[in-house]
Amino acid sequence: MAEEKLIGKVTHYYGQPGVAIIALADVLKVGQTVRFKGASDDFTQNISQMQFEHKDIIEGKKGQEVGVKADQKVHENDEVYLVE
């Protein structure tokens, strides 16, 4: 099984357009795979797009809050794991 590392936490979710705001505890790059895990959510997806302050970025840094397109609905305080 793939190794998982806690990389952040969901601070907000926008239903339209399906964007999760993640407070990063480590670096996250476009193209990496993450797992959203919470009380009612548990799924894995690839990060296809990421934004910081409404601008497209390819890498989010520790301490930033970034927006990523979520494949499914997520909730505040869901944990986000990097799947390696």
PyMOL Python script that loads the backbone (N, CA, C, O; Angstrom):
from pymol import cmd

cmd.read_pdbstr("""\
ATOM      1  N   MET A   1       0.842  -1.193   0.000  1.00  0.00           N
ATOM      2  CA  MET A   1       0.000   0.000   0.000  1.00  0.00           C
ATOM      3  C   MET A   1       0.881   1.248   0.000  1.00  0.00           C
ATOM      4  O   MET A   1       1.976   1.248   0.563  1.00  0.00           O
ATOM      5  N   ALA A   2       0.391   2.305  -0.634  1.00  0.00           N
ATOM      6  CA  ALA A   2       1.152   3.550  -0.734  1.00  0.00           C
ATOM      7  C   ALA A   2       1.289   4.200   0.642  1.00  0.00           C
ATOM      8  O   ALA A   2       0.411   4.086   1.498  1.00  0.00           O
ATOM      9  N   GLU A   3       2.404   4.874   0.823  1.00  0.00           N
ATOM     10  CA  GLU A   3       2.636   5.579   2.072  1.00  0.00           C
ATOM     11  C   GLU A   3       1.915   6.925   2.017  1.00  0.00           C
ATOM     12  O   GLU A   3       1.880   7.579   0.975  1.00  0.00           O
ATOM     13  N   GLU A   4       1.340   7.329   3.154  1.00  0.00           N
ATOM     14  CA  GLU A   4       0.618   8.590   3.202  1.00  0.00           C
ATOM     15  C   GLU A   4       1.214   9.481   4.279  1.00  0.00           C
ATOM     16  O   GLU A   4       1.612   9.018   5.348  1.00  0.00           O
ATOM     17  N   LYS A   5       1.264  10.769   3.971  1.00  0.00           N
ATOM     18  CA  LYS A   5       1.837  11.741   4.888  1.00  0.00           C
ATOM     19  C   LYS A   5       0.862  12.902   5.014  1.00  0.00           C
ATOM     20  O   LYS A   5       0.440  13.471   4.007  1.00  0.00           O
ATOM     21  N   LEU A   6       0.501  13.260   6.248  1.00  0.00           N
ATOM     22  CA  LEU A   6      -0.417  14.383   6.456  1.00  0.00           C
ATOM     23  C   LEU A   6       0.219  15.654   5.907  1.00  0.00           C
ATOM     24  O   LEU A   6       1.320  16.036   6.305  1.00  0.00           O
ATOM     25  N   ILE A   7      -0.488  16.298   4.993  1.00  0.00           N
ATOM     26  CA  ILE A   7       0.079  17.478   4.331  1.00  0.00           C
ATOM     27  C   ILE A   7      -0.732  18.740   4.584  1.00  0.00           C
ATOM     28  O   ILE A   7      -0.259  19.844   4.315  1.00  0.00           O
ATOM     29  N   GLY A   8      -1.946  18.588   5.099  1.00  0.00           N
ATOM     30  CA  GLY A   8      -2.746  19.778   5.366  1.00  0.00           C
ATOM     31  C   GLY A   8      -4.149  19.447   5.822  1.00  0.00           C
ATOM     32  O   GLY A   8      -4.501  18.290   6.054  1.00  0.00           O
ATOM     33  N   LYS A   9      -4.943  20.505   5.942  1.00  0.00           N
ATOM     34  CA  LYS A   9      -6.312  20.372   6.424  1.00  0.00           C
ATOM     35  C   LYS A   9      -7.211  21.304   5.618  1.00  0.00           C
ATOM     36  O   LYS A   9      -6.822  22.421   5.278  1.00  0.00           O
ATOM     37  N   VAL A  10      -8.414  20.830   5.321  1.00  0.00           N
ATOM     38  CA  VAL A  10      -9.383  21.652   4.585  1.00  0.00           C
ATOM     39  C   VAL A  10      -9.913  22.734   5.527  1.00  0.00           C
ATOM     40  O   VAL A  10     -10.393  22.435   6.621  1.00  0.00           O
ATOM     41  N   THR A  11      -9.822  23.994   5.090  1.00  0.00           N
ATOM     42  CA  THR A  11     -10.345  25.096   5.897  1.00  0.00           C
ATOM     43  C   THR A  11     -11.681  25.606   5.355  1.00  0.00           C
ATOM     44  O   THR A  11     -12.455  26.231   6.081  1.00  0.00           O
ATOM     45  N   HIS A  12     -11.944  25.334   4.070  1.00  0.00           N
ATOM     46  CA  HIS A  12     -13.207  25.780   3.469  1.00  0.00           C
ATOM     47  C   HIS A  12     -13.479  24.972   2.203  1.00  0.00           C
ATOM     48  O   HIS A  12     -12.561  24.459   1.562  1.00  0.00           O
ATOM     49  N   TYR A  13     -14.751  24.872   1.863  1.00  0.00           N
ATOM     50  CA  TYR A  13     -15.121  24.197   0.615  1.00  0.00           C
ATOM     51  C   TYR A  13     -16.169  25.043  -0.100  1.00  0.00           C
ATOM     52  O   TYR A  13     -17.177  25.436   0.487  1.00  0.00           O
ATOM     53  N   TYR A  14     -15.912  25.316  -1.376  1.00  0.00           N
ATOM     54  CA  TYR A  14     -16.865  26.052  -2.212  1.00  0.00           C
ATOM     55  C   TYR A  14     -17.553  25.052  -3.136  1.00  0.00           C
ATOM     56  O   TYR A  14     -16.919  24.492  -4.030  1.00  0.00           O
ATOM     57  N   GLY A  15     -18.862  24.825  -2.920  1.00  0.00           N
ATOM     58  CA  GLY A  15     -19.614  23.847  -3.700  1.00  0.00           C
ATOM     59  C   GLY A  15     -19.621  24.146  -5.187  1.00  0.00           C
ATOM     60  O   GLY A  15     -19.514  23.240  -6.014  1.00  0.00           O
ATOM     61  N   GLN A  16     -19.744  25.404  -5.519  1.00  0.00           N
ATOM     62  CA  GLN A  16     -19.596  25.826  -6.911  1.00  0.00           C
ATOM     63  C   GLN A  16     -18.412  26.776  -6.914  1.00  0.00           C
ATOM     64  O   GLN A  16     -18.521  27.870  -6.361  1.00  0.00           O
ATOM     65  N   PRO A  17     -17.322  26.420  -7.492  1.00  0.00           N
ATOM     66  CA  PRO A  17     -17.032  25.417  -8.517  1.00  0.00           C
ATOM     67  C   PRO A  17     -16.388  24.121  -8.009  1.00  0.00           C
ATOM     68  O   PRO A  17     -15.671  23.473  -8.771  1.00  0.00           O
ATOM     69  N   GLY A  18     -16.613  23.722  -6.767  1.00  0.00           N
ATOM     70  CA  GLY A  18     -16.026  22.476  -6.262  1.00  0.00           C
ATOM     71  C   GLY A  18     -14.557  22.628  -5.902  1.00  0.00           C
ATOM     72  O   GLY A  18     -13.713  21.828  -6.305  1.00  0.00           O
ATOM     73  N   VAL A  19     -14.271  23.677  -5.129  1.00  0.00           N
ATOM     74  CA  VAL A  19     -12.885  23.967  -4.768  1.00  0.00           C
ATOM     75  C   VAL A  19     -12.697  23.820  -3.264  1.00  0.00           C
ATOM     76  O   VAL A  19     -13.476  24.347  -2.469  1.00  0.00           O
ATOM     77  N   ALA A  20     -11.644  23.091  -2.891  1.00  0.00           N
ATOM     78  CA  ALA A  20     -11.273  22.935  -1.486  1.00  0.00           C
ATOM     79  C   ALA A  20     -10.117  23.876  -1.178  1.00  0.00           C
ATOM     80  O   ALA A  20      -9.151  23.957  -1.938  1.00  0.00           O
ATOM     81  N   ILE A  21     -10.221  24.588  -0.056  1.00  0.00           N
ATOM     82  CA  ILE A  21      -9.117  25.422   0.415  1.00  0.00           C
ATOM     83  C   ILE A  21      -8.357  24.588   1.456  1.00  0.00           C
ATOM     84  O   ILE A  21      -8.931  24.121   2.440  1.00  0.00           O
ATOM     85  N   ILE A  22      -7.069  24.417   1.213  1.00  0.00           N
ATOM     86  CA  ILE A  22      -6.246  23.576   2.087  1.00  0.00           C
ATOM     87  C   ILE A  22      -5.154  24.415   2.734  1.00  0.00           C
ATOM     88  O   ILE A  22      -4.391  25.089   2.043  1.00  0.00           O
ATOM     89  N   ALA A  23      -5.079  24.372   4.073  1.00  0.00           N
ATOM     90  CA  ALA A  23      -3.972  24.993   4.800  1.00  0.00           C
ATOM     91  C   ALA A  23      -2.838  23.977   4.783  1.00  0.00           C
ATOM     92  O   ALA A  23      -2.947  22.906   5.380  1.00  0.00           O
ATOM     93  N   LEU A  24      -1.765  24.312   4.107  1.00  0.00           N
ATOM     94  CA  LEU A  24      -0.667  23.353   3.911  1.00  0.00           C
ATOM     95  C   LEU A  24       0.297  23.301   5.091  1.00  0.00           C
ATOM     96  O   LEU A  24       0.703  24.330   5.631  1.00  0.00           O
ATOM     97  N   ALA A  25       0.653  22.072   5.477  1.00  0.00           N
ATOM     98  CA  ALA A  25       1.659  21.845   6.508  1.00  0.00           C
ATOM     99  C   ALA A  25       2.976  21.425   5.864  1.00  0.00           C
ATOM    100  O   ALA A  25       3.976  21.220   6.552  1.00  0.00           O
ATOM    101  N   ASP A  26       2.966  21.299   4.540  1.00  0.00           N
ATOM    102  CA  ASP A  26       4.155  20.900   3.787  1.00  0.00           C
ATOM    103  C   ASP A  26       3.946  21.295   2.325  1.00  0.00           C
ATOM    104  O   ASP A  26       2.892  21.817   1.962  1.00  0.00           O
ATOM    105  N   VAL A  27       4.948  21.045   1.497  1.00  0.00           N
ATOM    106  CA  VAL A  27       4.881  21.401   0.080  1.00  0.00           C
ATOM    107  C   VAL A  27       3.926  20.460  -0.661  1.00  0.00           C
ATOM    108  O   VAL A  27       3.911  19.255  -0.411  1.00  0.00           O
ATOM    109  N   LEU A  28       3.132  21.023  -1.574  1.00  0.00           N
ATOM    110  CA  LEU A  28       2.247  20.246  -2.430  1.00  0.00           C
ATOM    111  C   LEU A  28       2.404  20.762  -3.851  1.00  0.00           C
ATOM    112  O   LEU A  28       2.404  21.970  -4.085  1.00  0.00           O
ATOM    113  N   LYS A  29       2.538  19.836  -4.801  1.00  0.00           N
ATOM    114  CA  LYS A  29       2.744  20.216  -6.199  1.00  0.00           C
ATOM    115  C   LYS A  29       1.635  19.672  -7.081  1.00  0.00           C
ATOM    116  O   LYS A  29       1.058  18.619  -6.810  1.00  0.00           O
ATOM    117  N   VAL A  30       1.350  20.417  -8.150  1.00  0.00           N
ATOM    118  CA  VAL A  30       0.406  19.941  -9.161  1.00  0.00           C
ATOM    119  C   VAL A  30       0.964  18.638  -9.726  1.00  0.00           C
ATOM    120  O   VAL A  30       2.162  18.530  -9.988  1.00  0.00           O
ATOM    121  N   GLY A  31       0.088  17.646  -9.912  1.00  0.00           N
ATOM    122  CA  GLY A  31       0.511  16.347 -10.422  1.00  0.00           C
ATOM    123  C   GLY A  31       0.637  15.301  -9.332  1.00  0.00           C
ATOM    124  O   GLY A  31       0.667  14.103  -9.615  1.00  0.00           O
ATOM    125  N   GLN A  32       0.713  15.752  -8.076  1.00  0.00           N
ATOM    126  CA  GLN A  32       0.802  14.791  -6.977  1.00  0.00           C
ATOM    127  C   GLN A  32      -0.589  14.255  -6.641  1.00  0.00           C
ATOM    128  O   GLN A  32      -1.601  14.839  -7.027  1.00  0.00           O
ATOM    129  N   THR A  33      -0.622  13.146  -5.924  1.00  0.00           N
ATOM    130  CA  THR A  33      -1.875  12.515  -5.526  1.00  0.00           C
ATOM    131  C   THR A  33      -2.101  12.744  -4.035  1.00  0.00           C
ATOM    132  O   THR A  33      -1.196  12.576  -3.218  1.00  0.00           O
ATOM    133  N   VAL A  34      -3.334  13.131  -3.703  1.00  0.00           N
ATOM    134  CA  VAL A  34      -3.683  13.339  -2.303  1.00  0.00           C
ATOM    135  C   VAL A  34      -4.910  12.508  -1.941  1.00  0.00           C
ATOM    136  O   VAL A  34      -5.667  12.063  -2.802  1.00  0.00           O
ATOM    137  N   ARG A  35      -5.075  12.319  -0.638  1.00  0.00           N
ATOM    138  CA  ARG A  35      -6.251  11.631  -0.118  1.00  0.00           C
ATOM    139  C   ARG A  35      -6.949  12.573   0.855  1.00  0.00           C
ATOM    140  O   ARG A  35      -6.350  13.054   1.818  1.00  0.00           O
ATOM    141  N   PHE A  36      -8.218  12.825   0.587  1.00  0.00           N
ATOM    142  CA  PHE A  36      -9.049  13.608   1.498  1.00  0.00           C
ATOM    143  C   PHE A  36      -9.701  12.622   2.456  1.00  0.00           C
ATOM    144  O   PHE A  36     -10.329  11.656   2.023  1.00  0.00           O
ATOM    145  N   LYS A  37      -9.554  12.862   3.766  1.00  0.00           N
ATOM    146  CA  LYS A  37     -10.115  11.940   4.737  1.00  0.00           C
ATOM    147  C   LYS A  37     -10.786  12.711   5.867  1.00  0.00           C
ATOM    148  O   LYS A  37     -10.174  13.566   6.506  1.00  0.00           O
ATOM    149  N   GLY A  38     -12.050  12.394   6.099  1.00  0.00           N
ATOM    150  CA  GLY A  38     -12.799  13.042   7.172  1.00  0.00           C
ATOM    151  C   GLY A  38     -13.903  12.124   7.649  1.00  0.00           C
ATOM    152  O   GLY A  38     -13.935  10.942   7.306  1.00  0.00           O
ATOM    153  N   ALA A  39     -14.808  12.673   8.443  1.00  0.00           N
ATOM    154  CA  ALA A  39     -15.902  11.879   9.010  1.00  0.00           C
ATOM    155  C   ALA A  39     -16.776  11.259   7.923  1.00  0.00           C
ATOM    156  O   ALA A  39     -17.235  10.124   8.059  1.00  0.00           O
ATOM    157  N   SER A  40     -17.005  12.013   6.838  1.00  0.00           N
ATOM    158  CA  SER A  40     -17.877  11.489   5.789  1.00  0.00           C
ATOM    159  C   SER A  40     -17.203  11.457   4.416  1.00  0.00           C
ATOM    160  O   SER A  40     -17.857  11.190   3.408  1.00  0.00           O
ATOM    161  N   ASP A  41     -15.913  11.728   4.379  1.00  0.00           N
ATOM    162  CA  ASP A  41     -15.183  11.736   3.111  1.00  0.00           C
ATOM    163  C   ASP A  41     -13.948  10.843   3.211  1.00  0.00           C
ATOM    164  O   ASP A  41     -13.274  10.799   4.239  1.00  0.00           O
ATOM    165  N   ASP A  42     -13.672  10.141   2.128  1.00  0.00           N
ATOM    166  CA  ASP A  42     -12.440   9.356   2.050  1.00  0.00           C
ATOM    167  C   ASP A  42     -12.232   8.968   0.591  1.00  0.00           C
ATOM    168  O   ASP A  42     -12.776   7.970   0.116  1.00  0.00           O
ATOM    169  N   PHE A  43     -11.441   9.768  -0.109  1.00  0.00           N
ATOM    170  CA  PHE A  43     -11.163   9.474  -1.516  1.00  0.00           C
ATOM    171  C   PHE A  43      -9.797  10.020  -1.894  1.00  0.00           C
ATOM    172  O   PHE A  43      -9.249  10.900  -1.231  1.00  0.00           O
ATOM    173  N   THR A  44      -9.270   9.479  -2.969  1.00  0.00           N
ATOM    174  CA  THR A  44      -7.960   9.861  -3.472  1.00  0.00           C
ATOM    175  C   THR A  44      -8.134  10.533  -4.823  1.00  0.00           C
ATOM    176  O   THR A  44      -8.978  10.127  -5.622  1.00  0.00           O
ATOM    177  N   GLN A  45      -7.336  11.559  -5.076  1.00  0.00           N
ATOM    178  CA  GLN A  45      -7.389  12.221  -6.374  1.00  0.00           C
ATOM    179  C   GLN A  45      -6.036  12.832  -6.705  1.00  0.00           C
ATOM    180  O   GLN A  45      -5.181  13.024  -5.840  1.00  0.00           O
ATOM    181  N   ASN A  46      -5.873  13.129  -7.991  1.00  0.00           N
ATOM    182  CA  ASN A  46      -4.675  13.804  -8.478  1.00  0.00           C
ATOM    183  C   ASN A  46      -4.928  15.315  -8.418  1.00  0.00           C
ATOM    184  O   ASN A  46      -6.036  15.776  -8.694  1.00  0.00           O
ATOM    185  N   ILE A  47      -3.901  16.074  -8.060  1.00  0.00           N
ATOM    186  CA  ILE A  47      -4.019  17.536  -8.058  1.00  0.00           C
ATOM    187  C   ILE A  47      -3.760  18.027  -9.478  1.00  0.00           C
ATOM    188  O   ILE A  47      -2.625  18.007  -9.954  1.00  0.00           O
ATOM    189  N   SER A  48      -4.818  18.467 -10.148  1.00  0.00           N
ATOM    190  CA  SER A  48      -4.690  18.894 -11.542  1.00  0.00           C
ATOM    191  C   SER A  48      -4.518  20.404 -11.658  1.00  0.00           C
ATOM    192  O   SER A  48      -3.996  20.905 -12.654  1.00  0.00           O
ATOM    193  N   GLN A  49      -4.963  21.123 -10.630  1.00  0.00           N
ATOM    194  CA  GLN A  49      -4.909  22.573 -10.675  1.00  0.00           C
ATOM    195  C   GLN A  49      -4.840  23.104  -9.250  1.00  0.00           C
ATOM    196  O   GLN A  49      -5.496  22.580  -8.350  1.00  0.00           O
ATOM    197  N   MET A  50      -4.037  24.149  -9.051  1.00  0.00           N
ATOM    198  CA  MET A  50      -3.911  24.732  -7.725  1.00  0.00           C
ATOM    199  C   MET A  50      -3.771  26.243  -7.864  1.00  0.00           C
ATOM    200  O   MET A  50      -3.133  26.741  -8.792  1.00  0.00           O
ATOM    201  N   GLN A  51      -4.383  26.963  -6.919  1.00  0.00           N
ATOM    202  CA  GLN A  51      -4.295  28.420  -6.948  1.00  0.00           C
ATOM    203  C   GLN A  51      -3.920  28.969  -5.582  1.00  0.00           C
ATOM    204  O   GLN A  51      -4.248  28.389  -4.547  1.00  0.00           O
ATOM    205  N   PHE A  52      -3.226  30.095  -5.603  1.00  0.00           N
ATOM    206  CA  PHE A  52      -2.910  30.851  -4.394  1.00  0.00           C
ATOM    207  C   PHE A  52      -3.237  32.300  -4.703  1.00  0.00           C
ATOM    208  O   PHE A  52      -2.714  32.871  -5.660  1.00  0.00           O
ATOM    209  N   GLU A  53      -4.107  32.897  -3.888  1.00  0.00           N
ATOM    210  CA  GLU A  53      -4.578  34.260  -4.118  1.00  0.00           C
ATOM    211  C   GLU A  53      -5.101  34.441  -5.548  1.00  0.00           C
ATOM    212  O   GLU A  53      -4.797  35.429  -6.217  1.00  0.00           O
ATOM    213  N   HIS A  54      -5.888  33.470  -5.993  1.00  0.00           N
ATOM    214  CA  HIS A  54      -6.580  33.482  -7.293  1.00  0.00           C
ATOM    215  C   HIS A  54      -5.645  33.443  -8.498  1.00  0.00           C
ATOM    216  O   HIS A  54      -6.047  33.805  -9.604  1.00  0.00           O
ATOM    217  N   LYS A  55      -4.413  33.011  -8.299  1.00  0.00           N
ATOM    218  CA  LYS A  55      -3.475  32.856  -9.416  1.00  0.00           C
ATOM    219  C   LYS A  55      -3.030  31.395  -9.469  1.00  0.00           C
ATOM    220  O   LYS A  55      -2.774  30.774  -8.438  1.00  0.00           O
ATOM    221  N   ASP A  56      -2.943  30.851 -10.699  1.00  0.00           N
ATOM    222  CA  ASP A  56      -2.491  29.476 -10.861  1.00  0.00           C
ATOM    223  C   ASP A  56      -1.048  29.333 -10.408  1.00  0.00           C
ATOM    224  O   ASP A  56      -0.190  30.145 -10.757  1.00  0.00           O
ATOM    225  N   ILE A  57      -0.788  28.285  -9.618  1.00  0.00           N
ATOM    226  CA  ILE A  57       0.574  27.974  -9.182  1.00  0.00           C
ATOM    227  C   ILE A  57       0.826  26.492  -9.424  1.00  0.00           C
ATOM    228  O   ILE A  57      -0.115  25.713  -9.581  1.00  0.00           O
ATOM    229  N   ILE A  58       2.108  26.101  -9.454  1.00  0.00           N
ATOM    230  CA  ILE A  58       2.414  24.681  -9.628  1.00  0.00           C
ATOM    231  C   ILE A  58       2.912  24.061  -8.322  1.00  0.00           C
ATOM    232  O   ILE A  58       3.036  22.841  -8.208  1.00  0.00           O
ATOM    233  N   GLU A  59       3.195  24.924  -7.336  1.00  0.00           N
ATOM    234  CA  GLU A  59       3.668  24.409  -6.050  1.00  0.00           C
ATOM    235  C   GLU A  59       3.159  25.288  -4.915  1.00  0.00           C
ATOM    236  O   GLU A  59       3.327  26.508  -4.929  1.00  0.00           O
ATOM    237  N   GLY A  60       2.532  24.644  -3.931  1.00  0.00           N
ATOM    238  CA  GLY A  60       2.099  25.348  -2.729  1.00  0.00           C
ATOM    239  C   GLY A  60       3.110  25.084  -1.633  1.00  0.00           C
ATOM    240  O   GLY A  60       3.620  23.972  -1.500  1.00  0.00           O
ATOM    241  N   LYS A  61       3.397  26.107  -0.850  1.00  0.00           N
ATOM    242  CA  LYS A  61       4.412  25.992   0.195  1.00  0.00           C
ATOM    243  C   LYS A  61       3.793  25.865   1.580  1.00  0.00           C
ATOM    244  O   LYS A  61       2.650  26.260   1.807  1.00  0.00           O
ATOM    245  N   LYS A  62       4.564  25.312   2.487  1.00  0.00           N
ATOM    246  CA  LYS A  62       4.134  25.164   3.878  1.00  0.00           C
ATOM    247  C   LYS A  62       3.658  26.518   4.407  1.00  0.00           C
ATOM    248  O   LYS A  62       4.325  27.536   4.227  1.00  0.00           O
ATOM    249  N   GLY A  63       2.499  26.511   5.060  1.00  0.00           N
ATOM    250  CA  GLY A  63       1.953  27.734   5.632  1.00  0.00           C
ATOM    251  C   GLY A  63       0.976  28.468   4.728  1.00  0.00           C
ATOM    252  O   GLY A  63       0.240  29.339   5.193  1.00  0.00           O
ATOM    253  N   GLN A  64       0.956  28.127   3.433  1.00  0.00           N
ATOM    254  CA  GLN A  64       0.018  28.767   2.515  1.00  0.00           C
ATOM    255  C   GLN A  64      -1.351  28.093   2.592  1.00  0.00           C
ATOM    256  O   GLN A  64      -1.464  26.926   2.964  1.00  0.00           O
ATOM    257  N   GLU A  65      -2.378  28.847   2.235  1.00  0.00           N
ATOM    258  CA  GLU A  65      -3.707  28.277   2.028  1.00  0.00           C
ATOM    259  C   GLU A  65      -3.937  28.309   0.528  1.00  0.00           C
ATOM    260  O   GLU A  65      -4.008  29.379  -0.078  1.00  0.00           O
ATOM    261  N   VAL A  66      -4.053  27.136  -0.062  1.00  0.00           N
ATOM    262  CA  VAL A  66      -4.213  27.033  -1.510  1.00  0.00           C
ATOM    263  C   VAL A  66      -5.581  26.463  -1.850  1.00  0.00           C
ATOM    264  O   VAL A  66      -6.189  25.748  -1.053  1.00  0.00           O
ATOM    265  N   GLY A  67      -6.052  26.791  -3.047  1.00  0.00           N
ATOM    266  CA  GLY A  67      -7.313  26.254  -3.540  1.00  0.00           C
ATOM    267  C   GLY A  67      -7.026  25.169  -4.561  1.00  0.00           C
ATOM    268  O   GLY A  67      -6.225  25.367  -5.475  1.00  0.00           O
ATOM    269  N   VAL A  68      -7.677  24.024  -4.410  1.00  0.00           N
ATOM    270  CA  VAL A  68      -7.530  22.941  -5.383  1.00  0.00           C
ATOM    271  C   VAL A  68      -8.914  22.472  -5.806  1.00  0.00           C
ATOM    272  O   VAL A  68      -9.860  22.495  -5.019  1.00  0.00           O
ATOM    273  N   LYS A  69      -9.018  22.047  -7.055  1.00  0.00           N
ATOM    274  CA  LYS A  69     -10.274  21.497  -7.568  1.00  0.00           C
ATOM    275  C   LYS A  69     -10.472  20.127  -6.909  1.00  0.00           C
ATOM    276  O   LYS A  69      -9.614  19.251  -7.016  1.00  0.00           O
ATOM    277  N   ALA A  70     -11.597  19.953  -6.235  1.00  0.00           N
ATOM    278  CA  ALA A  70     -11.882  18.688  -5.558  1.00  0.00           C
ATOM    279  C   ALA A  70     -12.814  17.839  -6.421  1.00  0.00           C
ATOM    280  O   ALA A  70     -13.822  18.338  -6.923  1.00  0.00           O
ATOM    281  N   ASP A  71     -12.483  16.561  -6.596  1.00  0.00           N
ATOM    282  CA  ASP A  71     -13.294  15.656  -7.406  1.00  0.00           C
ATOM    283  C   ASP A  71     -14.639  15.349  -6.740  1.00  0.00           C
ATOM    284  O   ASP A  71     -15.626  15.058  -7.416  1.00  0.00           O
ATOM    285  N   GLN A  72     -14.659  15.417  -5.408  1.00  0.00           N
ATOM    286  CA  GLN A  72     -15.887  15.155  -4.659  1.00  0.00           C
ATOM    287  C   GLN A  72     -16.012  16.228  -3.588  1.00  0.00           C
ATOM    288  O   GLN A  72     -15.069  16.977  -3.333  1.00  0.00           O
ATOM    289  N   LYS A  73     -17.187  16.294  -2.960  1.00  0.00           N
ATOM    290  CA  LYS A  73     -17.400  17.263  -1.891  1.00  0.00           C
ATOM    291  C   LYS A  73     -16.524  16.901  -0.690  1.00  0.00           C
ATOM    292  O   LYS A  73     -16.392  15.731  -0.329  1.00  0.00           O
ATOM    293  N   VAL A  74     -15.931  17.927  -0.082  1.00  0.00           N
ATOM    294  CA  VAL A  74     -15.154  17.734   1.147  1.00  0.00           C
ATOM    295  C   VAL A  74     -15.716  18.680   2.204  1.00  0.00           C
ATOM    296  O   VAL A  74     -16.561  19.526   1.909  1.00  0.00           O
ATOM    297  N   HIS A  75     -15.245  18.529   3.421  1.00  0.00           N
ATOM    298  CA  HIS A  75     -15.753  19.347   4.529  1.00  0.00           C
ATOM    299  C   HIS A  75     -14.605  19.992   5.297  1.00  0.00           C
ATOM    300  O   HIS A  75     -13.471  19.514   5.267  1.00  0.00           O
ATOM    301  N   GLU A  76     -14.924  21.095   5.989  1.00  0.00           N
ATOM    302  CA  GLU A  76     -13.935  21.747   6.830  1.00  0.00           C
ATOM    303  C   GLU A  76     -13.354  20.742   7.820  1.00  0.00           C
ATOM    304  O   GLU A  76     -14.068  19.885   8.341  1.00  0.00           O
ATOM    305  N   ASN A  77     -12.067  20.855   8.069  1.00  0.00           N
ATOM    306  CA  ASN A  77     -11.309  20.003   8.987  1.00  0.00           C
ATOM    307  C   ASN A  77     -11.013  18.605   8.453  1.00  0.00           C
ATOM    308  O   ASN A  77     -10.409  17.799   9.161  1.00  0.00           O
ATOM    309  N   ASP A  78     -11.426  18.294   7.214  1.00  0.00           N
ATOM    310  CA  ASP A  78     -10.979  17.030   6.617  1.00  0.00           C
ATOM    311  C   ASP A  78      -9.459  17.099   6.514  1.00  0.00           C
ATOM    312  O   ASP A  78      -8.897  18.148   6.202  1.00  0.00           O
ATOM    313  N   GLU A  79      -8.803  15.977   6.778  1.00  0.00           N
ATOM    314  CA  GLU A  79      -7.356  15.933   6.659  1.00  0.00           C
ATOM    315  C   GLU A  79      -6.966  15.587   5.228  1.00  0.00           C
ATOM    316  O   GLU A  79      -7.672  14.847   4.543  1.00  0.00           O
ATOM    317  N   VAL A  80      -5.835  16.129   4.784  1.00  0.00           N
ATOM    318  CA  VAL A  80      -5.349  15.906   3.440  1.00  0.00           C
ATOM    319  C   VAL A  80      -3.986  15.233   3.541  1.00  0.00           C
ATOM    320  O   VAL A  80      -3.059  15.756   4.159  1.00  0.00           O
ATOM    321  N   TYR A  81      -3.887  14.063   2.921  1.00  0.00           N
ATOM    322  CA  TYR A  81      -2.646  13.276   2.947  1.00  0.00           C
ATOM    323  C   TYR A  81      -2.020  13.218   1.569  1.00  0.00           C
ATOM    324  O   TYR A  81      -2.713  13.084   0.561  1.00  0.00           O
ATOM    325  N   LEU A  82      -0.699  13.322   1.538  1.00  0.00           N
ATOM    326  CA  LEU A  82       0.047  13.131   0.297  1.00  0.00           C
ATOM    327  C   LEU A  82       0.253  11.623   0.146  1.00  0.00           C
ATOM    328  O   LEU A  82       0.743  10.968   1.066  1.00  0.00           O
ATOM    329  N   VAL A  83      -0.120  11.074  -1.011  1.00  0.00           N
ATOM    330  CA  VAL A  83       0.032   9.643  -1.263  1.00  0.00           C
ATOM    331  C   VAL A  83       1.304   9.457  -2.084  1.00  0.00           C
ATOM    332  O   VAL A  83       1.429   9.993  -3.185  1.00  0.00           O
ATOM    333  N   GLU A  84       2.247   8.689  -1.535  1.00  0.00           N
ATOM    334  CA  GLU A  84       3.534   8.501  -2.226  1.00  0.00           C
ATOM    335  C   GLU A  84       3.711   7.061  -2.670  1.00  0.00           C
ATOM    336  O   GLU A  84       4.733   6.720  -3.265  1.00  0.00           O
TER     337      GLU A  84
END
""", "prot")
cmd.dss("prot")
cmd.show_as("cartoon", "prot")
cmd.util.cbc("prot")
cmd.orient("prot")
